[in-house]
Every structure is written in C-alpha cells, then in structure tokens.
Amino acid sequence: MLHEAPELSGREQMVLQYIIQNFIVSANPIASKTLVNRHGLNVSPATIRSDMNNLELKGYLDHPHTSAGRVPTDLGYRFYVNSLMKAASLTVGEQQIINSLSDKINSGNIDEAVFAGARLLAKLSNLLAVNIAPKLADGVFRKIELLDISSNRLLVILTIESGLVRTIHVEVENEIDRNQLDRISLFLNERLSGKILREIKTHISEMLADFHEVDTSPLIRVFIDRADAIFDHPELRRFHFGGVEYMALQPEFSDLSQYKSIIEIVENEDLIVHLFESKEFNTESEKRVNIRIGSENNLPQMEQCSVVSANYKIGNVVGTVGLVGPKRMDYARMVSLVEQLANRFSGI
C-alpha cells in the first residue's frame, strides 16, 4: 500500500495534473517543453523541469531511462484521483445506452442482466469490464410458483425480495397431480416466506417437518431432498466479463506476458471475485466508487493495472460492477461509467 504522500505546492500540483492528463492520452513520457507549449504556461521549460525533478524526488513521477520525459507513479495517480481529478459527465448517448439496460434488469433475470451490463460497460469504456452477480442465497424468499410442463416435469419459479426471479426445471418420479400444485405452493409459501434462501437450504427439513399432516403428496419430499439445487444457484456464474479484446489494444499490454496476466485473472473465478469483493469494497463505504491503483491491488498480475468498482444493492443482495484497465486510464470518465451502471442496477 502507498504511504502518506509528501505535500505539494500549487504549481507542483498543476504540473502533476497536466502530466497525468497528457500521459492518459499519449501513453508517452511527458517533457517539460510539451507542458509549456500545450498549456501556455507562463514559465520557462527549465522551471517546469525543476518542478518535475521535485515531483520525482517526492515519489509522484518516474523518469524512464530512455526518455527526457516523466511518467506518473502509483503515488502520483493516487494524489490525482483523490485531489485533482474533476468529475466527468457522460454524453447523452452514453446515458441512453446505460438506460437501455432497464428492461433486462427489471425482467428479474439477473444472470442475463449481469451479462448484458458487463458487455455494455466494456463497449463504452474499451476496457475489461466485470459484473459480479448478487448472491441470491443471501436473498429473502418471497414466493414460489409451480407449473407442470409435462406429466413428470415441474417448472419452479422462485421470487426473492426486489423481484429477482430464478426458474428451475425439476424432474419427478411420480406423475404430477395438477390439482395439488396450488395447495403445495400455498403450503411452501406459508412456511418459507420471509426466510433467507441460505437458511431454507440448510434447515428446510425442520421448516417442513410436519408436511405429511398437511399433504401426502411426494412433491413436498422433492423440495426437501433437492433444497441445495432449488434454493441455491451453484450453476449460476458468479460473474460475467467483457472487453478482453480491448485490453490487447492498450500499449501497456503489447508485451504478451503482460496480456497473459490479464487473461489469467479473468480465467480464475476466485481471483477476480477476490479482487473486486475485497474488504475495501465495503457496501457501507462512504465512497460510492472505489479506485485501486497498481500495487494497491496486492496482486503481482495487477501491478500495471487499476480497478474502478462500485457495489449495487438489489433488496438485501449485493453485486459489484467494475473495470480493469491500465493505470493510464481516464479515471474521471471511468468513475462516471461505473457509477451510472451501478445506479441503474440499484434502481430496480
């Protein structure tokens, strides 16, 4: 992690800001003469060079050996996003694209919405986008509906608070008695309503212990025996991502080994969930959007990357949406994109 940053004068802050803004665009080390000419500074290149030397001594800039220019360090980026970065507004077109997700999100099909959100964010940012699905097992059971789709095949529609829905096809050994389905649904809803799905999965035997006194249908036993599959979602992907192809276009990842490190992350489900769901990304955090830069990610593969993420909450279940990109990303715009997408999911 980064240590406490040395103080900067007003002009040093200005020079650091201009260097980062230019480096974001060019990906090339920035020279003093470039700053003076491009920004109409009322001082000589030698004066700016002196400021750049001071910034380097304080740890905010680095000096590539093959160039006369400077590049930001992790400390420089951190000071920039904390103290110098100005909020960026999305274009009307970008906002309309994000708003177009509403139908998918409000449909209740969370897996489809999470996938669509990741692809959309990747397209807008030209970076690697990740959308971690809310943990449905943490959701509160609202109701269950049972529909027979054949003589021994049942469609179970499970709704949790906030309207999230999952459907499960269940094969049964005995022929389904259509006349009993409504009665069984009513019994299950009375016993399970308001319970957390994870608790239902674990304790359903106790919750339905006297079911034989209410109904002799073997269907009740099906729900007890298959609670793991019905009230959890082990086959549901924990996250979706998009935009791996965009990372290959970034100069920082022209080196194949650097690009492979990104691929390694997205292919490791536990790794990427850990990266986005660390304690620093607390849902109670005062900061709506979290930014981690380079070494702050505590992963060797991520030393050349930054992560911008935000949590969203649907009822009492929490998901996370975010971006992975080079440290040279346009932080202001990426923060706006991530925040707006998180707001869209939270607005269900």
C-alpha positions in Angstrom: 0.0 0.0 0.0 1.0 3.6 -0.5 2.5 5.6 2.4 1.4 9.1 3.4 2.2 11.5 0.5 4.6 14.5 0.8 2.9 17.8 0.4 2.9 19.6 -3.0 3.0 23.3 -3.9 0.2 24.7 -6.0 2.4 24.7 -9.1 3.6 21.1 -8.5 0.0 20.0 -8.3 -0.7 21.8 -11.6 2.4 20.1 -13.3 1.4 16.7 -11.9 -2.2 17.2 -13.2 -1.1 18.2 -16.7 1.4 15.3 -16.9 -1.2 12.8 -16.0 -3.8 14.2 -18.3 -1.3 14.2 -21.2 0.0 10.8 -20.4 -3.5 9.3 -20.3 -3.9 10.4 -24.0 -0.4 9.8 -25.4 1.0 6.9 -23.3 4.4 8.6 -23.8 6.6 10.2 -21.2 5.8 13.9 -20.9 8.6 16.5 -21.3 8.7 20.0 -19.7 8.6 21.7 -23.1 5.4 19.8 -24.0 3.6 21.2 -20.9 4.8 24.8 -21.6 3.7 24.7 -25.2 0.5 22.7 -24.9 -0.9 24.5 -21.8 0.5 28.0 -22.4 2.4 28.1 -19.1 3.8 31.5 -18.2 7.2 30.0 -17.1 10.2 28.5 -18.8 10.7 24.8 -19.5 13.6 24.9 -17.1 11.3 26.0 -14.3 8.8 23.2 -15.1 11.7 20.8 -15.3 12.7 21.8 -11.8 9.1 21.1 -10.6 9.2 17.7 -12.3 12.5 16.9 -10.6 10.9 17.8 -7.2 7.9 15.6 -8.0 10.2 12.8 -8.9 12.1 13.1 -5.6 8.8 13.1 -3.7 7.7 9.9 -5.5 5.0 11.3 -7.7 6.8 10.9 -11.0 9.2 8.4 -12.6 11.9 9.0 -15.1 12.3 6.3 -17.8 15.9 5.9 -18.7 15.3 6.2 -22.4 13.4 9.4 -22.3 13.7 13.0 -21.1 10.0 13.0 -20.1 8.3 11.8 -16.9 5.5 9.3 -16.2 3.2 9.1 -13.1 3.9 6.7 -10.3 1.2 4.9 -8.3 1.5 7.7 -5.7 1.1 10.3 -8.5 -2.1 8.7 -9.7 -3.4 8.3 -6.2 -2.9 12.1 -5.5 -4.6 12.8 -8.8 -7.7 10.8 -8.2 -8.0 12.0 -4.6 -7.3 15.7 -5.0 -7.0 16.8 -8.6 -9.5 14.8 -10.7 -12.6 16.6 -11.8 -16.0 14.9 -12.2 -16.8 13.9 -15.8 -20.3 13.9 -17.2 -21.5 11.2 -19.6 -22.8 12.2 -23.0 -26.5 11.9 -23.7 -25.8 8.9 -26.0 -23.8 7.1 -23.3 -26.5 7.7 -20.7 -29.2 6.4 -23.1 -27.2 3.3 -23.7 -26.9 2.6 -20.0 -30.6 3.4 -19.6 -31.4 0.8 -22.2 -30.4 -1.9 -19.7 -33.6 -1.2 -17.7 -35.7 -3.7 -19.4 -33.2 -6.6 -18.9 -32.7 -5.6 -15.2 -36.3 -5.2 -14.4 -37.2 -8.5 -16.0 -35.9 -10.2 -12.9 -33.5 -12.4 -14.9 -30.4 -11.4 -13.0 -27.9 -13.6 -14.9 -29.0 -12.1 -18.3 -28.8 -8.6 -16.9 -25.4 -9.1 -15.3 -24.1 -10.4 -18.6 -25.6 -7.5 -20.6 -24.2 -5.0 -18.1 -20.6 -6.3 -18.4 -20.7 -6.3 -22.2 -22.2 -2.8 -22.3 -19.6 -1.4 -19.9 -16.8 -2.9 -21.8 -18.0 -1.4 -25.0 -18.4 2.1 -23.5 -15.0 2.0 -21.8 -12.9 0.0 -24.2 -11.5 -1.8 -21.1 -12.1 -5.1 -19.3 -15.5 -4.9 -17.5 -16.6 -7.2 -14.8 -20.1 -7.6 -13.3 -20.3 -9.8 -10.2 -23.8 -11.1 -9.7 -25.7 -10.6 -6.4 -25.5 -13.6 -4.1 -29.1 -14.9 -4.5 -28.5 -17.2 -1.5 -28.5 -14.0 0.7 -31.9 -13.0 -0.7 -35.1 -13.2 1.2 -37.7 -15.7 -0.1 -40.9 -14.0 -1.3 -42.9 -16.7 -3.1 -42.8 -19.9 -5.1 -45.0 -20.9 -8.1 -45.3 -24.4 -9.5 -46.2 -25.1 -13.1 -46.4 -28.6 -14.6 -44.9 -28.7 -18.1 -45.3 -32.5 -18.5 -46.6 -35.4 -16.5 -43.3 -35.7 -14.6 -41.6 -32.4 -15.2 -42.2 -29.3 -13.0 -41.2 -25.6 -13.5 -40.4 -23.9 -10.2 -40.5 -20.1 -10.3 -38.7 -18.7 -7.2 -39.0 -15.0 -6.4 -37.0 -13.2 -3.8 -37.3 -9.7 -2.5 -36.8 -6.9 -5.1 -38.4 -9.1 -7.7 -35.4 -11.2 -8.6 -36.6 -14.4 -10.2 -35.0 -17.7 -11.0 -36.6 -20.7 -12.7 -35.7 -24.3 -12.2 -36.8 -27.4 -14.0 -37.4 -30.3 -11.7 -37.9 -33.9 -12.8 -40.1 -36.0 -10.5 -40.6 -39.8 -10.4 -44.3 -39.8 -9.8 -46.9 -38.4 -12.1 -47.7 -34.8 -11.2 -51.2 -34.2 -9.8 -52.2 -30.8 -11.2 -54.9 -30.4 -8.6 -52.3 -30.4 -5.8 -49.9 -27.8 -7.2 -51.8 -24.7 -5.9 -52.2 -26.3 -2.4 -48.5 -27.3 -2.3 -47.4 -23.8 -3.4 -49.6 -22.2 -0.7 -48.1 -24.5 2.0 -44.5 -23.8 0.9 -45.2 -20.0 0.8 -46.7 -20.0 4.2 -43.8 -21.9 5.7 -40.9 -20.3 3.9 -41.9 -16.6 3.3 -39.5 -14.1 4.8 -36.7 -16.7 5.3 -33.3 -16.2 3.8 -32.6 -18.7 0.9 -29.4 -19.9 2.5 -31.3 -20.8 5.7 -34.1 -22.5 3.8 -31.5 -24.7 2.0 -29.9 -25.7 5.3 -33.0 -26.0 7.5 -35.9 -26.9 5.2 -36.4 -30.3 6.9 -37.3 -28.6 10.1 -39.3 -25.9 8.4 -41.5 -28.5 6.6 -41.2 -31.2 9.3 -44.9 -31.8 9.6 -45.7 -31.6 5.9 -47.3 -35.1 6.0 -50.0 -33.8 8.2 -50.9 -31.2 5.6 -50.3 -33.0 2.4 -49.4 -36.6 1.4 -48.0 -35.6 -2.0 -44.5 -36.8 -2.7 -43.8 -33.4 -4.2 -43.1 -31.9 -0.8 -40.4 -34.5 -0.3 -38.8 -33.4 -3.6 -38.3 -29.9 -2.2 -36.7 -31.3 1.0 -34.4 -33.7 -0.9 -33.4 -31.2 -3.6 -33.2 -28.0 -1.5 -29.5 -27.5 -2.4 -30.4 -27.2 -6.1 -33.7 -25.3 -5.7 -32.8 -22.7 -3.0 -29.2 -22.1 -4.1 -27.8 -21.5 -7.5 -24.5 -23.4 -7.7 -24.5 -23.4 -11.5 -25.0 -19.6 -11.8 -21.9 -17.9 -12.9 -20.6 -15.7 -10.1 -19.6 -13.0 -12.6 -19.6 -12.1 -16.3 -16.9 -10.1 -18.1 -16.4 -8.4 -21.4 -13.7 -6.5 -23.2 -10.7 -8.7 -23.0 -10.1 -7.9 -26.7 -9.9 -4.2 -25.8 -7.0 -4.7 -23.4 -4.9 -6.1 -26.2 -5.1 -2.7 -27.9 -3.6 -0.9 -24.9 0.2 -0.1 -25.3 0.8 -1.3 -21.8 -0.2 -4.8 -22.8 1.6 -5.1 -26.2 4.0 -7.3 -24.3 2.5 -10.8 -24.5 3.4 -11.7 -20.9 1.5 -8.6 -19.6 -1.6 -9.5 -21.6 -1.4 -13.1 -20.4 -1.5 -11.9 -16.9 -4.9 -10.3 -17.6 -6.2 -13.4 -19.2 -5.1 -15.4 -16.1 -7.2 -13.2 -13.9 -10.4 -13.5 -15.9 -10.0 -17.2 -16.2 -9.7 -17.6 -12.4 -13.1 -17.0 -10.9 -11.9 -17.0 -7.3 -9.2 -14.5 -8.1 -11.4 -12.0 -9.8 -14.1 -12.2 -7.2 -11.5 -11.7 -4.5 -10.1 -8.7 -6.5 -13.5 -7.0 -6.6 -15.0 -8.1 -3.4 -12.2 -7.3 -1.0 -12.9 -5.6 2.3 -12.0 -2.2 0.8 -15.1 -2.5 -1.4 -17.5 -2.4 1.6 -21.1 -1.7 0.9 -21.2 0.7 3.8 -18.3 2.7 2.5 -19.0 6.4 2.2 -17.3 6.4 -1.3 -19.7 5.4 -4.0 -16.9 4.3 -6.4 -13.7 2.7 -5.3 -10.4 3.0 -7.1 -7.3 0.8 -6.6 -4.1 1.6 -8.4 -1.3 -0.7 -9.3 0.4 -2.1 -6.1 -2.8 -1.3 -4.1 -4.4 -4.4 -5.7 -1.9 -6.7 -3.8 -1.7 -9.0 -6.8 1.5 -9.3 -8.9 -0.5 -9.6 -12.1 -2.2 -6.3 -11.3 0.8 -4.1 -10.7 0.3 -2.4 -14.1 -3.5 -2.1 -13.7 -6.1 -0.1 -11.9 -9.5 -1.3 -10.8 -12.6 1.0 -10.6 -15.6 -0.6 -9.0 -18.9 0.2 -7.3 -21.3 -2.0 -5.4 -25.0 -2.1 -6.2 -27.8 -3.4 -3.9 -31.0 -5.1 -5.0 -33.1 -5.6 -1.9 -30.7 -7.1 0.5 -28.4 -8.8 -2.0 -25.2 -7.1 -3.2 -23.4 -7.2 -6.6 -20.4 -5.4 -7.9 -19.6 -3.8 -11.2 -16.2 -2.5 -12.3 -13.4 -2.0 -14.8 -9.9 -3.3 -15.1 -7.5 -1.2 -17.2 -4.0 0.3 -17.4 -3.1 2.8 -14.7 -3.2 5.3 -17.5 -7.0 5.0 -17.8 -9.2 8.1 -18.0 -10.3 7.8 -14.3 -12.9 10.6 -14.3 -14.8 9.1 -17.2 -14.5 5.5 -15.9 -15.7 6.5 -12.5 -18.8 8.1 -14.1 -19.5 5.0 -16.3 -19.2 2.6 -13.3 -21.3 4.8 -11.0 -24.1 5.2 -13.5 -24.2 1.5 -14.3 -24.3 0.6 -10.5 -27.0 3.2 -10.1 -29.0 1.5 -12.9 -28.8 -1.9 -11.2 -29.6 -0.4 -7.7 -32.6 1.3 -9.2 -34.6 -1.9 -9.6 
